[in-house]
Amino acid sequence: AVILASQDENEFPLIPVLPSYGRGRDAPGDGFRYSSFIFGTNLTDVIVTGANGTIDGQGETWWTKFKNN
């Protein structure tokens, strides 16, 4: 199986930056960033298993956006 991230930034909610993250780099108005592709809060006992799966975040799109500001 393949877990495939969307390339549409509108599908990633904006969340407050973490104190260690610094100022917001993803969205206007400092203080916000895009949620991670795989995200959760207050989770326990989470396991992702598989014999030969792939998690594909399709990072090229995001790195291009980052490099182009």
PyRosetta script that sets phi, psi and omega in degrees:
from pyrosetta import init, pose_from_sequence

init()
pose = pose_from_sequence("AVILASQDENEFPLIPVLPSYGRGRDAPGDGFRYSSFIFGTNLTDVIVTGANGTIDGQGETWWTKFKNN")
pose.set_psi(1, 157.3)
pose.set_omega(1, 176.5)
pose.set_phi(2, -126.4)
pose.set_psi(2, 126.7)
pose.set_omega(2, 170.5)
pose.set_phi(3, -95.1)
pose.set_psi(3, 115.2)
pose.set_omega(3, -170.7)
pose.set_phi(4, -115.4)
pose.set_psi(4, 122.7)
pose.set_omega(4, 178.4)
pose.set_phi(5, -75.8)
pose.set_psi(5, 148.9)
pose.set_omega(5, 175.2)
pose.set_phi(6, -73.3)
pose.set_psi(6, 152.9)
pose.set_omega(6, 173.9)
pose.set_phi(7, -99.0)
pose.set_psi(7, 1.6)
pose.set_omega(7, -179.7)
pose.set_phi(8, -92.7)
pose.set_psi(8, 109.2)
pose.set_omega(8, -176.8)
pose.set_phi(9, -62.8)
pose.set_psi(9, -20.0)
pose.set_omega(9, 177.7)
pose.set_phi(10, -67.6)
pose.set_psi(10, -15.6)
pose.set_omega(10, 178.8)
pose.set_phi(11, -87.4)
pose.set_psi(11, -2.8)
pose.set_omega(11, 178.3)
pose.set_phi(12, -110.0)
pose.set_psi(12, 112.7)
pose.set_omega(12, -178.5)
pose.set_phi(13, -66.7)
pose.set_psi(13, 151.7)
pose.set_omega(13, 174.4)
pose.set_phi(14, -83.6)
pose.set_psi(14, 134.2)
pose.set_omega(14, 179.2)
pose.set_phi(15, -130.1)
pose.set_psi(15, 157.1)
pose.set_omega(15, 179.4)
pose.set_phi(16, -61.5)
pose.set_psi(16, 147.8)
pose.set_omega(16, 177.6)
pose.set_phi(17, -69.2)
pose.set_psi(17, 155.3)
pose.set_omega(17, 174.0)
pose.set_phi(18, -81.6)
pose.set_psi(18, 151.6)
pose.set_omega(18, 179.7)
pose.set_phi(19, -55.3)
pose.set_psi(19, -34.2)
pose.set_omega(19, -178.4)
pose.set_phi(20, -82.1)
pose.set_psi(20, -8.7)
pose.set_omega(20, -175.3)
pose.set_phi(21, -79.0)
pose.set_psi(21, -24.4)
pose.set_omega(21, -175.7)
pose.set_phi(22, 86.9)
pose.set_psi(22, -163.5)
pose.set_omega(22, -179.4)
pose.set_phi(23, -69.0)
pose.set_psi(23, 156.8)
pose.set_omega(23, -179.6)
pose.set_phi(24, -65.4)
pose.set_psi(24, 131.0)
pose.set_omega(24, -179.3)
pose.set_phi(25, -110.2)
pose.set_psi(25, -14.3)
pose.set_omega(25, -171.2)
pose.set_phi(26, -91.6)
pose.set_psi(26, -34.6)
pose.set_omega(26, -172.6)
pose.set_phi(27, -129.4)
pose.set_psi(27, 153.7)
pose.set_omega(27, 178.3)
pose.set_phi(28, -62.0)
pose.set_psi(28, 153.3)
pose.set_omega(28, 176.4)
pose.set_phi(29, 85.4)
pose.set_psi(29, 32.2)
pose.set_omega(29, 177.4)
pose.set_phi(30, 18.4)
pose.set_psi(30, 142.7)
pose.set_omega(30, 175.7)
pose.set_phi(31, 110.0)
pose.set_psi(31, -3.4)
pose.set_omega(31, 178.5)
pose.set_phi(32, -131.3)
pose.set_psi(32, 155.0)
pose.set_omega(32, 175.7)
pose.set_phi(33, -144.9)
pose.set_psi(33, 162.3)
pose.set_omega(33, 175.8)
pose.set_phi(34, -73.8)
pose.set_psi(34, 142.7)
pose.set_omega(34, 175.1)
pose.set_phi(35, -62.6)
pose.set_psi(35, 152.2)
pose.set_omega(35, 176.3)
pose.set_phi(36, -69.3)
pose.set_psi(36, 157.6)
pose.set_omega(36, 177.6)
pose.set_phi(37, -57.6)
pose.set_psi(37, -46.5)
pose.set_omega(37, 174.9)
pose.set_phi(38, -113.4)
pose.set_psi(38, 117.5)
pose.set_omega(38, -169.1)
pose.set_phi(39, -144.3)
pose.set_psi(39, 148.1)
pose.set_omega(39, 174.0)
pose.set_phi(40, -167.2)
pose.set_psi(40, 159.9)
pose.set_omega(40, 175.9)
pose.set_phi(41, -130.0)
pose.set_psi(41, 146.5)
pose.set_omega(41, 178.5)
pose.set_phi(42, 52.3)
pose.set_psi(42, 41.1)
pose.set_omega(42, -179.2)
pose.set_phi(43, -93.0)
pose.set_psi(43, 149.6)
pose.set_omega(43, 172.2)
pose.set_phi(44, -138.0)
pose.set_psi(44, 151.2)
pose.set_omega(44, 174.7)
pose.set_phi(45, 54.1)
pose.set_psi(45, 45.5)
pose.set_omega(45, 177.2)
pose.set_phi(46, -96.0)
pose.set_psi(46, 130.2)
pose.set_omega(46, -179.3)
pose.set_phi(47, -135.6)
pose.set_psi(47, 132.5)
pose.set_omega(47, 171.7)
pose.set_phi(48, -114.3)
pose.set_psi(48, 120.2)
pose.set_omega(48, -177.3)
pose.set_phi(49, -125.2)
pose.set_psi(49, 164.4)
pose.set_omega(49, 176.3)
pose.set_phi(50, 166.7)
pose.set_psi(50, 152.6)
pose.set_omega(50, -177.6)
pose.set_phi(51, -81.3)
pose.set_psi(51, -34.1)
pose.set_omega(51, -175.5)
pose.set_phi(52, -158.1)
pose.set_psi(52, 44.3)
pose.set_omega(52, -178.9)
pose.set_phi(53, -88.4)
pose.set_psi(53, 174.9)
pose.set_omega(53, -179.2)
pose.set_phi(54, -133.9)
pose.set_psi(54, 135.3)
pose.set_omega(54, 169.3)
pose.set_phi(55, -108.2)
pose.set_psi(55, 111.4)
pose.set_omega(55, -175.1)
pose.set_phi(56, -113.2)
pose.set_psi(56, 104.0)
pose.set_omega(56, 179.6)
pose.set_phi(57, -80.7)
pose.set_psi(57, -1.0)
pose.set_omega(57, -178.1)
pose.set_phi(58, 48.0)
pose.set_psi(58, 52.3)
pose.set_omega(58, -172.8)
pose.set_phi(59, -64.0)
pose.set_psi(59, -23.5)
pose.set_omega(59, -176.4)
pose.set_phi(60, -56.4)
pose.set_psi(60, -42.9)
pose.set_omega(60, 179.1)
pose.set_phi(61, -59.1)
pose.set_psi(61, -44.3)
pose.set_omega(61, -177.2)
pose.set_phi(62, -71.9)
pose.set_psi(62, -38.8)
pose.set_omega(62, 178.2)
pose.set_phi(63, -66.0)
pose.set_psi(63, -38.1)
pose.set_omega(63, 177.5)
pose.set_phi(64, -62.8)
pose.set_psi(64, -44.6)
pose.set_omega(64, 177.9)
pose.set_phi(65, -60.3)
pose.set_psi(65, -44.3)
pose.set_omega(65, -180.0)
pose.set_phi(66, -62.2)
pose.set_psi(66, -45.7)
pose.set_omega(66, -177.0)
pose.set_phi(67, -68.5)
pose.set_psi(67, -26.9)
pose.set_omega(67, 179.5)
pose.set_phi(68, -93.6)
pose.set_psi(68, 7.5)
pose.set_omega(68, -176.9)
pose.set_phi(69, 58.2)
pose.dump_pdb("model.pdb")
